[in-house]
Amino acid sequence: MAAAAWLGMKASNIKDELEATAQLIPLLKQDIASDNPQDAVKTVDQIRAHTAAAKEASGDPLWTLASAIPVLGANFSAVSEVARSADDVATLGLAPLVKVFDSLNWDSLLPSSVGSSLQPIQEAAPSVASAAHAVRVSAERLESIDAGGLFPQVAEPLTRAREQLRAVTGALDASANASQLAPGMLGADGPRNYLLMIQNNAEARASGGIPGALAVLTLDKGKLTLGAQSNAGDVGIRSPALPVDPEQQQIYSSRLGTYMQDVNLTPDFPTAASTAQTMWEKKTGQHVDGVISMDPVALGYVLDATGPVKITSPELVAIAGGGLPTELSGKNLVQTLLSDVYAKIAQPHLQDAYFAGVAKEIFGALSSGKGNAKGLIEGITRGTAEGRVLVWSGAADEQAVIAQYPLSGSIAGSSVPPAQFGVYFNDGTGAKMDYYVKRTVQLVEECATNGYGQVKVRVTSTNTAPADAATSLPEYVTGGGSFGVPAGMVQTNVIAYGPVQGNVETAMVDGQKTDFAAHRHSGRPVGSVTVTLAPGQSSTVELTFSKIVQQTEPNVVVTPTVQAVKDVVLNTEPAECVASK
């Protein structure tokens, strides 16, 4: 009875200390988000005191002895492991990371016109890598515990701890990789040249939009400069076409290797980027070390951090002719670049020049040090999460790391979850009508059979252009029927990817079964349907995928459009299944 009372007291101590630790985590997040490193250090010290006390209580000799009791002892062992892992995370993970956070001046690390010292990042890299390793080891220890025979009072906290450590492990691994890659990619060891592609969402391509502007972005010891500017049309036509792998050529045709405007018909950004790199070098003779892609929405996020930019370039002012804003911000940039510019500037080559000139003004503001590090990081992070910012490196070792994350825009590999679907849009109008198309994408789960389920990918598109779009919108926007699509109408190739193990079975358009193109890309099933919409018309495409393993929750990524991603991707509709008797 005395032993049971003692163990009960220790269990209560451990519970209280770990609950106190959990209550401090939101405070630590707030300290970091508010850029208060001194407060963060104090909070981590409190966390360490609580986790150390929990670990000490779980190391009590009687507790250790109880862990050896058959069946019942597994519960004591599991609690000890949770307490030990919490203390390791606090001591070996949080403490060194907060020390790094305290040592960095984030504003001084941003690229600028005069350069920045990248040495602090290089010096921080070992500490970040060590912290990531410590947390990963703790996570692996908890994953190895068999929770099957544990009491609910132990199993449930263990499950929560596992989930939390998985999330922390992923974030820390990403931070460790970033701290190792960033200095070199920012030019710490010598100048780096990147081809900057600004994708124009008004004419959809699978990864966002047609490359509306091209420029060479140079980073040298943190110094940012924007060099030669061009557009996709200036690169010309590759004859013979550059080789692409047979699978992608079958799906997207040889246009992938023929026109810079079409390198991103494929949603696989590494393919698009490497092709763009080769095209640029063959046209200009200039080697680029990688490719960075952004769209106007992501540029708007940058402007939210830097503040508005005034259009002061005499060339841009002359092109705009007084009909476009003289000051651009995150609020008016998208409408200006993807709609108003076509109404106010008649000549396509001047539209492209304006597009490129605005991009130069924005990066000029960035390189001048306008804005703040926190806002810029938040904007770039948001753009990356929405698929609007993509990066590819021509260095194989760097690309191997980038490929582990969604930033790579890969459609296969470790960055792609096992139950991920993809929905991508390619314009078939040959114009800029996608500015007026509103879309929603939803996964609809169906009941499992023999361990496998079916998932329906539902895509609804609406042409919101005015009824008289054929005459009220500029011909450059409607296409004027030049590519076989009547002016005012929008034609889109809707492409859906399923998980590797699945098959695409059927396609429906507005409730009617229809033919579709079926392919494979890197082992993933691909279904494609073409939809044509008149102004005001809506249409729903449904592609059904079978043999979906339902052990993980399905998710979907989509082509980033003018719309907010949260308005495009709807919540998954779960299956309503009746268990068999």
N, C-alpha and C positions, 0 to 999 in steps of 0.2 A: 504493500500500500504506500509505503514511504517512497519507493522507487517510482511508482506510477505518479504520485504527486509531484515528484521532482521532474520527471519527464514532461508532465503537463505544464509545469512552470516554465521549463525551457522552451517548449513549443509555443507558449504564449509570448515569451520574450522574442523568439525568432519572428513570429507573426507581426508583433508590434514594430520591430525594427525594420522589417521589409516593407510594411505599410507606410512607415515614416519615410523610407527611401522613395517609394512610389509617389508620395505627395510632393516631394522636392523636385521631381523631374520636370513638371510644368514650369516651375520657377527657374530652373536652369535654362530651359528653352527660351523663356522670356528674357533672361539675362543676356543670352547670346543674340537673340533677335534685336534687342535694344542696344547692342554693341556696348555692353557693360562688362568688360573682362574681369575687373576687380570683384564685382559682385558674383560673377560666375565662379571664380576661384573659391570664394567663401561658401557658395552653395555646394560645390564639389567636396569641400572639406567636411561639410555636414553630412553629405551622402556617404562619404567614406567612413565617418564615425558610426553611422547606423549599420552599414554593411559589415564592418569589422565586428561589431557587437553581435550581429546575427551569425556570422561565421564562428565566432568564439563560442556562442551558445551551442551551435551544432557540433562543435568539437569536444563537448563535454564527454568525459570517459563513460558515463552511464548511457549517454545518447549513442556513442559509438558501439557500446555493448548491445544495446537494443537493436542496432542495425543488423546484427548477426542473427536475430531471431528468424526462423523460417517463416515465409509468407509475410508476416507483419513487419519484419525488419526492412523490407523494400521501401516502405513508406518513410521510415526514418532516414534511410540512405538517400532517397529522392530529395527530401527537405534539406539534408546536408549539402547535396550537390547544387541545389538552387541557391542556398546561402553562399556557398563557396564561389559560384559563378558570379553572383551579384557583387561580391567583394573584388573579384578579379576584374570585372568590367569597370568598377569604380576606380580601383587602384592602377590598373595597367592600361585602361582605356580612357576613361573620362579625365583623369588627372593630367596625363601628358597632353591630351588634346586641348584642354583649357589653357595649359601653359603655352602651347603653340598659338592659340587664339589671342592670348594676351600679348604675344611678341610681335604680331603682325599689324602693320598699318595698311588696311585694305585699300584705302584711297591711293596710297603711293604705289601699290602693285598694279594698278590699272594701266593698260597701254596708253601712251600719250605721245604728243609731238616731240617731246624731248627725251623720251625713254623712261624706264623705271628699273629699279633694282630688283632683279629676280632672285638674288641670293637668299633672302628670307624664305622663299618657297623651297629652294633647294635644301636649305638647312633644316626646314621643318619636315621634309619628306621621310627621313628615317623614323622620326617619332610617330608620324601618322601611320606608317607601315607597321610599326611595332604595335601600336594600339589596335589596328585592324586585325593583326594576327592574334592578339590576346583575346579579343572579343570573339573571333571566329572559333578559337579552341574551346572557349566556354560554351558557345552555341552547339558545337559538335558533342560536347559532353552531355548536355541536356537532351540532345536528339537521340543519344544512345540509350537513354533510360526507357525501359519497357513500362508504359503507363497502364497496361492492361489490367494488372492486379492491384492497382493502388486505390486507396479510399478516395471518394470524390473530393474531400476536403484537401487532398494532396494533388490529385490528378488535374483539377481545374487550374490552380495556380501554376502548376508545371506547364500546362498548355499555353497559358498566357505568357509565361516567361519565354517559352520557345518562340512564340509569334513575335514578341518584342525584340528578341535577340536576332531573329532572322532579318527584321527590318533594319536594325542597327548594323548588322554585319554587312548587308548590301550597301548601305550608305557609307560605311567606313572603308570598304574595299574600293568603292568609287572614289572616295577622297584620297586614298593612298595612291591609286593609279593616276588621278589628276595631278597630285603633287609631284609625281615622278615625270609625267609627260609634259605638263604645262611649261616649265622653263624652256625646254628644247623647242617646243612648238611656238613659243613666243619669241624665239630668236636669241636665247641665252648663249648659244654656242656659235652664232653666226646668223646672217639674215635668212629669213624664211619668206618665200613668195607663195601666196595662195590665190587661186582663181576664185573670185567672189561672184556667185551667181545670185542675182535677185530674181526670184520667181514671181511671175505675174499671174495671180489667182483668177484674173478675169478670163483667162484662156487655160482651162484645166489641163494639168498633166498629173500623172499618178502621184508624184512626190509633192505636188503643190500647184505649179503653174509653169507656163512657158518661160524660159530664161529671158526676162525682159531687159536686163542690163548685165553686162560683164565688166569686171575691173580686176586689176591685180592689186591685192592687198599685201603690203610688205611689213613684216614685224622684225625689228632688229633691236635686241636687248630691251624689249618692251616698247620701243618706239614704233608708232603706227603711221604708215603713209599709204595713201591710195594713189596708185599709178595709172597706167594706161587703161582707158575705158573704151568699151565697145558694146555691141549687141550681137545677138545670136545670128542675125542675118549677115553681118560683116564677116563671119567666119566662113561663110560659103558652103558649097556642097562638096562632100567627100566622094570622090570617084577614083577608084572603086571604094565602096563603103568599108569602114573599119569593121573588122570581124567582131561579132558578138556570139555568145554561146548559142547553140542550136535551139535550146528550149525557149529562150527569150526571143530569138528571131522568129520562131514559129508563132509566138503569141503576139508580138509587137511589130513584126516585120523588120526589114533591113533598114528602115528609117532611123532606128536607134543609132546606127553607125554612119548615117548619111548626113543628117542635119543636126546642128547644135540645138535647134528648137525642139528636137524630139528625143534627145538623149535620155530624158526622164519620162518617156512613155512607160518605162518599167518602174515599178515602185521600189526596186532594189537600188538604193542610192550608191553603194560602192560601184555598181556597174555603170550607172549614169555618170558618176564623178570621174572614174578612170577613163571613160570614153571622152568626156569633156576635156580632161587634161591633155589627152593625145591630140584631139582636134585643135586645141589652142596652140599647142607646141608646133604642130605641122603648119598652122596658118601663120603664126607670128615668129617662130623660132625661139620663143622664150620658154624656158623650163619653169614649171610651177611645182611646188613641193606638195600641194594638196588642193582640195576644193572645199570651200565653205558656201553653204546655201542658206539664204534667208528669204522671207517674203515680206511684203509691205506691212502685214499685221505685226510681225516680229520687229520690224523697224519702228513701228509705232510704240512698241514696248520700250525700245531704246530711247525714244524721244520722251517717254514718260519719266525716264531717269535723268536725261540731260536737260530737259526743259525744251521749249519751242526753239526752232531755228528760223532765222530770217533768211529769205532768199535775196542775197545781195549780189550774186554773180550777174554781171551785165548781160551775159549770153542767156541765162535762164530768164531774167526779167524780160528780155526782148522776145524770147520764144513764147512766154506766157501771155504776152500782149495785154496785160492788165486784167485778164479774165480769170486768173487763178490766184489763190491766196499768196500773199507775200510772206506769211509766217505759217510754218507747218508744225503741227503738234501731234501727239498720239491720238487726238480726237478727230482731226480732219485729214490725216495722211492717207488712209485707205481710200476714202471717197475721192480724194484729189487724184491719186495715182491710178486708180482702177476704174474711174468713171468720168470725172470732170475733165481730165486731160484730153479725152477723146472728143468731148463736146467743144472745147475751147481751142484745141490745136488741130488743124486739119491734116497736116502732112505727117505720115507715119514716121519718117526719119526724124522729124522734130519731136514727135511724141517720145520716141526712144531716147533722144538726146535729153529731154526734160527728165525722164525717168532716171537716167544715169546721173544727171546733174544733181538731182535731189538726193540720191544715194551718197554722192560725194559730199554734199553739204552736211548730211547726218554724220557720216564718219569723220568729217572735219570737226564737228562739234565734239564727237567722242574723243578724238585725238587731242583736242585742246584742253581736255580735263574737265569739261562741263559735267555737272551732275554729281552723283555720289555712287560709291562702290556698291552699297547695299541695294539701291534701286536698280542699278544695272544688272547685278547678279540675279535679282529676282525676275527682272524682265527676260534675261537670257534663259534662265531656268524655266520660266513659263513657256517661252517660245519652243524650247527643246521638248518639254513635256507634250506640247501640242503637235510636234513634228514639223514645226516651222523653221527650226534651226538644225542643220545637218552638217556633219564634218567628215571628211575623208582624208587620210594621209597616204601619200605615195610611198612612205617608208613602211616596209612590211611589219617591223616590230611595233611601231606605233599603231598601225591599223589593226593589228591583232588585239591590242588592248581596247581601242575604240569600238571594235566590233562586238564587244561584250555588252554594249549599252545601246539604248534606243537612239542616242545621238548619231549612231552610225547609219540609221535608216536601212538596216539590213532586213531582208525578208526571211532569212534562215540563220541558224546558229544560236549561240547562247543568249543573245539579246531577245530572242523570240520565245515567249512562254509556250508550253506544250499545247495549250487549248486556245491559242490566239487565232482569230480570224482577221482578215483585212479587206477593206472595201475601198476601191480606188476609182478615180474618174479621169477619163481622157476625153478632151473635147474633139468632136467630129464636125463642128461647124466651120472651123477655120476662121474664127472671129473672137470677139471679146464679150460674148453673151453670158459667160458663167458668173459674171457679177450679179446677174438677175436670177440665178437659179438657187432656190432654197432646198435643202435636203435634210432628211433624217435617216438614221441607220439604227436598226435594232436587231438583236439576236433573239430568236424565239426557240426555246428548248422544247423538245418533244420527248416522250417517255422512252426509257432505256429498254432494250431487248438484248438478252444474253450479255449484259455488261456494257453494251454499246448504245449510244443514243443518236438522235438526229437533231440537228440544229438548222433552223431556217434563218437565212440572212435576208432581212426585209429592208429595202431601200426605197424611200419615197422622195420623188423630185417634183418641184413645182417651178414653172417658168413665170416669174413675177414681172416680166417686162410689160410695158404698157400695151394695150390692145393694138395701137397703131405703131408698134415698134418698127415695122418695116419702113415707115416713112419718117417717124419722129426721131429715131436714133441714127447717128452717123453710119454711113455704109461700112466704115472700118470696124464698127462695133458689131453690126449684124452680119457682115460678110457679103451682103448683097447677092447672095445666091451663088457666089463664085465657086463653091465646092459642092454644089448640088443640094444644099439645104436652103429652102426659101427664107428670105430675109424676115427677121423677127422670131424665127423658130430656133430651137436649140437641139443639137444632136450630141449625145454623150454615150461613150462606151463605158458601161458599168461593169467593173471587174471585181470579183470576189475570190479571196483566197481562204482555204480552210486549213486545219491542222494537218500535219504530215500524214498521220495514219488514216485520214478520211478520204471520202470520195464525194464528188458533186453528182447528184442524182437527177434533179429536175429543176426546171426554171418556169416561173409563172410571171406574166405581165398583166396586171389588173385582173387577177383571178383566172386568167386563161393560160393554159399550158403553151409554151413556146419553145422553139428551137434555141439552142445556145451553143457556144463554142466551149469545149472542154479540153483542158491541157494539164500539164504538170510543170511546176517550177520548183527546183530544188526539193523535190519530193512532196511538195504541197499541191493539193488539187486546186484547179483554177477554173472558174466559170465566168463567161462573159456574155452580156446582153447589150444590144444597142437600143437606146430610147430616144425618140424625137418628140419634142414638146412645142406646141403653139403657145403664144402668150396667154397666161391664165390657166393653162392646162397642167394637171398633175398626173403622175403615173407611179405605180408601185411595182417594183421588181422583187421577186422572192426566189432565191436560190437555196435549194435544200442540200445539206451535206450529211452523209451517213458515216457510220463507223467512228463516231466521236466518243472517245473514252471520257467518261463523266466523273473522273476522280478529282479533277480540278475545275474551278469556275471558269467558264469561257469568257473571253474579253475580245474586243474588236478595236483595231486602229483604222483610221480613215485618212483619206487625202485632206490635208488642211485647206479650207476654203475661206471665203470672206467671212463666213459665219463663225461665231464662237464654237469651239469644239463641243462644249457642254450642251449647246443647242442642237447639235447634229447627232451625237451619240446618245440614244435613249437607254434607259435601264433595261437589262435583259428580262424578257418575259419568261418566267419559269414554267416548267411542265406541270400540269395537274394530273397526276397519275393515281390510279386506284390500285392498291396492292392486291395481288391475286390471293385467293383463299387456299 
